[in-house]
Amino acid sequence: APQAGNVKLGTNLQIAYFDQQRQQLDENQTVQENVGEGYDTVGSGEQRQHVIGYLQSFLFTPERARTPVKFLSGGERNRVLRAKLLAKTANGIVLEEPTNDLDTETLEVLESRLVEFAGTVLLVSHDREFLNNVVGSTIAFEPQGVREYVGGYDDWMRQRAAQEAPPSQQRRAEQKPQTKQPAAT
């Protein structure tokens, strides 16, 4: 429950949650069992596919997909949890530090999956580049309260710096004409 204020939830809200402690995984089950949750296929409608094929898009070979989670590295466990999360029929995803323990290839897979996701993604991350690549807006907790900024981390920093600049600098920045770069030949 909120400490103050109100929470309004949309209709048909289905939220999937990624926790950095990976408590949603059963370490004694295989990767396939964790993600499939008792089914051979994942997805919905015409988007259904076999669990093993689906796991290959998360860089799991069929052999590795049949391995119990307790034998996986931290990065592999994160991939299992992300695969499980994205296999759910959800229109909202909450991610807590989703880039921990990831190699570059896995990070790129995560970024592309999140960019393609049709619902709302709410994530907390210290990975500034990841935020720049994935988010469409940034929610910042500031002394004046909570504010939403358009764009990723770098966009937030630029907007915040512009707000903090003295009014005379803000006017000059607004009046400064844009210079065109010469075309490359």
N, C-alpha and C positions, 0 to 999 in steps of 0.2 A: 504494500500500500504506500502511496506517496506520503511524504512527511508534510507536505502542504500542496495546495492546488488540486487540480482535477486531472484525471486521465480519461481520455475518450478513445475507445477502441473501434476500429472499423468493423463492418460486418464481414463474416467469413474469414476472419483473421486466422492464419495458420503460421505460427512462428517456429522456426528451428533455431537451436542455440548451440554454439560452439564454445566450450569452456576450455581454457588453456590447461586445466588439470586432467583433461580427457577422462572424466569420471563416467561418461556415457558409454564407454567401451567395456565389454566383458573380456577380460584378458585370457580366459580359458577357451573362448570361442575363436574360430578362424576369422580372417579378414572377411571372407565371403559370408559367413554366418552373421557377423556384426552388421555388415552393410545390408544384406538381404533380409535380415530379421525374419528368417523362416521361409522366405520366398526365393524362387529361382530367378525372378526378374525384378527390376526396379523401374521407377518412373510411373507415368500415368498415360492412359489412352494409347494413342499410336506412338507415343514416345517411350514405350516400355522396351527394355532390352535385358538380355541375360546379365546376371550379376558379374560374371567373369569378364565379359566384354566391356561392361561399364567400368570395372576396376582397372582394365588396361588403360583407359583414358586418364587414370590417376597414377600411372606408371607401375602398376602391379602386374607381374607376369602371372599366368594361371597357377604356376607352382607356388609363388609367393602369396597368392590370394587364398590358398588352402593352408597357410601357416597360422598357428595360434598367435594372437596378438601379443601374448607375453614374450614372444621371441623377437619382436620387432624393435627397431631403434625408435627414439623419440620422434624423429622426422617422419618415419613410416607410420607411426601411430597417429600423428597429426593428419597425414594423408587419408588414413582410414576414417578418422572422424569427419574430415571434410567430405569424403565420398559419401558417408552415411548421411550427413547433413543435406547435401545437395541432391541425394536420391529421394528425399522426402518431398511430398507435395506441399510445399510451403510458399507463401507469398511474402514472407518476411524472414530475414535471417539476422541473428545477432551473433557477432564474432568477437571474441575476447582474445586479443593478441594472436591472430591466426598465422602469423609468419614465423613464430618461434620454431626453431629446429629445421628450417626449410633450406634445401639447396636451391640453386638458381633455377634449375629446370622445373622443380615442383612449384616454386614461387610464380613462375610464368604461367603454369597451368591454373593455379589458383586465381591469378589476376584475370585471365581470360574467362574463366567460369563465372567470376563475380561480375565482370563487365557484361556478359551475356545474360545474367540472371534477370528475369522479367519483373521481380518484386522489389521490395525495399530491403536494403542492406544497412544495418547499423553496426559499425565496428569501432573497436578501440584498438589503437596500435601505436607503437613508438617508431615504426618504420615509415619515415617521411616519404621516401620514394614510392613505396607501396600505396600510401594514401594519395599521392599525386597521380598515380596511374589508375586508381580505381574509383575514387569518390567523386560525386558531383557537387557535394556541399560539405562544409565542415561546421560542426557545432562546437563552440568554444565556451568554456566556463571561465568567465572573466569577473573582475571585482564588481563591475556594474550589473552583472547578471549573465544569463545564458543568451548567446547570440549565434545566429546562423550566418555563415559566409558562403558565397558561391565559390565552388572549386575546391581544390585539394589544399595540402599544407602550405605550399609556397604561395598560393593565391591568398590564403588567410593571412599569412605574414605580410604580404604587400598591402592588403586592404587595412589591416590593423595599423601598419606603419603610416599609411596615408591619413588615417583617423587621428593618430597621435601627433602628426606634424602641426606646427603652428599655422593658424589660418592664412598668413601671408604666403607660406610655402604651398599650402593647398591650392590657393588661387593661381599661383605661378604654374604649378603642375597642371592645373586644368586648362590654362591658357597657352601652354607651350605647344607649338605646332609640331605635328608628327613629321619627321624627316623620312623621305623615301630612300630605301636602299637601292643602289644601282642594280639593274638586272644583270644576272650572270650570263655570260656569252660562251 
